[in-house]
C-alpha cells in the first residue's frame, strides 16, 4: 500500500529513543523527510546519523517543555520547509503515590505532556490549514481513559491530550487537515525492556515467565497477553498520517492490545 508520504516533512518530538525513534524510522521508510528532536544536541545527532541510512534526516535539539526552546524549534523547522506532519510524542511519567506528587510536579507533567503539544500545534496548524493538508498526531495513552492509581498525573495529562486532539480536529473541520490521538498500552521500548529485565532479575525469575505473570496478574484484560512492539505503534502513527487515512479524524486510536474492555 502506498501511503503518499514521499517527501513530506515530518517532525517527531522526543524521537531519540523508544516510540519516537521507531516512528521516525517508519516515516523514513515511507520516503518522508524527518526531523529528529530531543533535549540534547549529542542525543539528537547520534540518532540522526543512525537513521540517515533510511532517508533524509534533520536534527534539532530543543526541550519542548519550555516555551523559549519550543519557539526556537519552530523557527528552525520553518527554515527547513513547510511542515506536513507533526507528531507530538514527548512525554514523561513516574510511578509515585498520589499524595506525594507536588504542585510543581503536576505543572511539570502539563508543561511536558500537554503544553508542548499545544505550543507546536498552535505554531504549525495555521499553515497546514492554509495549504489544506496536514496531519497532527498526539501520543496519549491507554491511561488517559483507563486511569491507574499509581500514575494519576500522567493519566490526567493524557486525557487532556485526547480532548485537545478532538478539539483541534473540530477546529480544522472541512479542511484537508486531520488530528488524531494514539493510545499505546504497555510497549517494549528500550527503557521499559531494561526496567522489566532488571525487575525479573531482582525477583530471581526467568524473563519469559515473569512477563507471563505480569500480564496474568497486572494486566489480565489484555487480549494479546504481551507487550506491543515499537514498530506496531509506529506503523499505526504513520498510517494515520497517510493520504489513505484522510477520513479518520478526531479519533483516539487505541494500540493497547485490548486492555480496555470496551467495544468503542
PEKAJO-V757379 format. One record per helix or strand of 2 or more residues. SS is the DSSP state (a for helix, b for strand). FROM is the first residue (numbers start at 1). LEN is the number of residues. Records with the same first field share a line. If there is no record, write none. Layout:
BEGIN
SS->FROM-LEN, FROM-LEN
END
This chain:
BEGIN
b->9-4, 33-6, 57-5, 85-4, 134-6, 177-8, 252-4
a->18-12, 41-14, 67-14, 98-3, 103-29, 142-3, 149-23, 190-13, 207-11, 230-11, 243-3
END
